[in-house]
Amino acid sequence: MMMYSYIKLGPRDGVLLIAVLIMLVLTLVFKWSIWEFLFSAIAIIISFIAGRMKPNTKNVLAFLKK
């Protein structure tokens, strides 16, 4: 039973949240500036967005079947 069923978070969203929390902890421990935290969080979010993109299903080795 989910408490907040209207949010609809999946396992990838959980990994993204954990990655951002790790960056927050690193920011606090190593006394990074807020800009370093924001840039690293944006980089993590962009990488997850790129990871969700559908790959091109073009068959590269189709010429071998002829």
Helices and strands as residue ranges (DSSP letters): H 11-29, H 34-52, G 62-65
